[in-house]
C-alpha cells in the first residue's frame, strides 16, 4: 500500500468517476442522469460524435439519442467508440472549482431522448 503525500501548494487531482470502463467490450452502455437510468445495447449504436472543445459528446443509438456534456470528454468518446464504456453518469461537480485538476472526464449533464418512429425511418 502506497501512501500519497500532499505537497504544500499543489492540489491533488480529483476523480469524479463519471466513466466506468472495462477492457473487454460491454454488451450494454448504462447511462445515468438526474432523472433517469437506462441501459442501451451496443448492438444498436449508430455513431458517436465529440465536439472540438471536448465539452459535448453525442451518442446515437437506433432507439435513443444521448447528449453528454461536461469537460474533457475525449475519454468518453473513445471508450464508447471502442465498446469499453460500461457506465456514464453525472459527477458531483458542485464542489469542483473551474481550475481544479480533474482525472478523467467530468460529466455535468446527460440528456437521454427516445427517437420516434418517424425519426428512425430517416436514419
C-alpha positions as CSV (number, residue, x, y, z in Angstrom):
1,X,0.0,0.0,0.0
2,X,1.5,3.3,-1.0
3,X,0.8,6.5,0.9
4,X,0.4,9.7,-1.2
5,X,1.9,12.7,0.5
6,X,0.3,16.0,-0.1
7,X,2.8,18.6,-1.4
8,X,2.1,22.1,0.1
9,X,0.8,24.4,-2.6
10,X,0.0,21.6,-5.0
11,X,-3.6,20.4,-5.3
12,X,-4.4,16.7,-5.6
13,X,-6.3,15.8,-8.8
14,X,-10.0,14.8,-8.3
15,X,-11.5,11.8,-10.0
16,X,-15.3,12.3,-10.3
17,X,-15.8,8.7,-11.5
18,X,-18.2,9.7,-14.3
19,X,-17.0,7.0,-16.7
20,X,-16.7,3.3,-15.8
21,X,-14.9,1.1,-18.4
22,X,-13.5,-2.4,-18.8
23,X,-11.1,-4.0,-21.1
24,X,-13.5,-6.4,-22.9
25,X,-16.3,-5.0,-24.9
26,X,-19.5,-4.4,-23.0
27,X,-23.0,-5.7,-24.1
28,X,-24.8,-2.5,-22.9
29,X,-24.0,1.1,-22.0
30,X,-25.6,2.2,-18.8
31,X,-26.5,5.9,-18.7
32,X,-27.5,7.8,-15.6
33,X,-28.9,11.3,-15.4
34,X,-30.6,13.1,-12.5
35,X,-34.0,11.9,-13.7
36,X,-33.5,8.5,-15.3
37,X,-31.3,5.4,-15.7
38,X,-31.2,3.4,-18.9
39,X,-29.1,0.6,-20.4
40,X,-28.8,0.6,-24.2
41,X,-27.3,-2.3,-26.1
42,X,-24.1,-1.6,-28.1
43,X,-25.7,-3.6,-31.0
44,X,-28.0,-0.5,-31.6
45,X,-25.1,2.0,-31.6
46,X,-25.1,4.0,-34.8
47,X,-22.4,6.7,-34.2
48,X,-20.5,8.7,-31.6
49,X,-19.5,12.4,-32.1
50,X,-17.2,14.6,-30.0
51,X,-17.2,18.4,-30.2
52,X,-13.9,20.0,-31.0
53,X,-13.7,21.6,-27.5
54,X,-14.4,18.2,-25.9
55,X,-17.4,19.5,-23.9
56,X,-20.2,17.7,-25.8
57,X,-20.4,14.0,-26.8
58,X,-23.4,12.8,-28.9
59,X,-24.1,9.1,-28.7
60,X,-26.7,8.0,-31.3
61,X,-28.4,4.6,-30.9
62,X,-31.2,3.3,-33.2
63,X,-33.8,4.0,-30.5
64,X,-32.3,6.9,-28.4
65,X,-30.1,9.9,-28.8
66,X,-27.9,10.7,-25.9
67,X,-26.1,14.1,-25.3
68,X,-23.3,14.1,-22.7
69,X,-22.0,17.5,-21.6
70,X,-19.0,18.3,-19.4
71,X,-15.3,18.7,-19.6
72,X,-12.5,16.5,-21.0
73,X,-15.0,14.1,-22.7
74,X,-12.4,12.6,-25.1
75,X,-12.2,9.5,-22.9
76,X,-16.0,9.1,-23.0
77,X,-15.9,9.3,-26.8
78,X,-13.0,6.8,-27.1
79,X,-14.5,4.3,-24.6
80,X,-17.9,4.3,-26.2
81,X,-16.5,4.1,-29.8
82,X,-14.4,1.1,-28.7
83,X,-17.3,-0.6,-26.8
84,X,-15.4,-0.4,-23.5
85,X,-17.6,2.1,-21.6
86,X,-19.9,0.3,-19.1
87,X,-21.5,3.4,-17.5
88,X,-21.6,7.2,-17.9
89,X,-23.0,9.1,-15.0
90,X,-23.2,12.7,-13.8
91,X,-20.4,13.6,-11.4
92,X,-20.6,15.8,-8.3
93,X,-19.3,19.0,-10.0
94,X,-20.8,21.4,-7.4
95,X,-17.7,21.2,-5.2
96,X,-15.2,21.3,-8.0
97,X,-13.9,24.8,-8.9
98,X,-13.2,25.6,-12.6
99,X,-9.4,25.5,-12.3
100,X,-9.2,22.2,-10.4
101,X,-7.2,19.3,-11.9
102,X,-9.6,16.5,-12.8
103,X,-8.6,12.9,-13.6
104,X,-10.7,11.7,-16.4
105,X,-13.9,13.2,-17.8
106,X,-16.3,15.4,-15.7
107,X,-19.9,14.8,-16.8
108,X,-22.2,17.6,-15.8
109,X,-25.3,16.7,-17.9
110,X,-26.7,13.6,-19.6
111,X,-29.8,14.0,-21.8
112,X,-31.5,10.8,-23.0
113,X,-34.2,11.2,-25.6
114,X,-36.1,8.4,-27.4
115,X,-36.1,8.6,-31.1
116,X,-39.6,8.5,-32.6
117,X,-40.7,6.1,-35.4
118,X,-40.6,8.9,-38.0
119,X,-37.1,9.9,-37.0
120,X,-35.9,6.2,-37.1
121,X,-37.1,5.9,-40.7
122,X,-35.0,8.9,-41.7
123,X,-31.8,7.5,-40.2
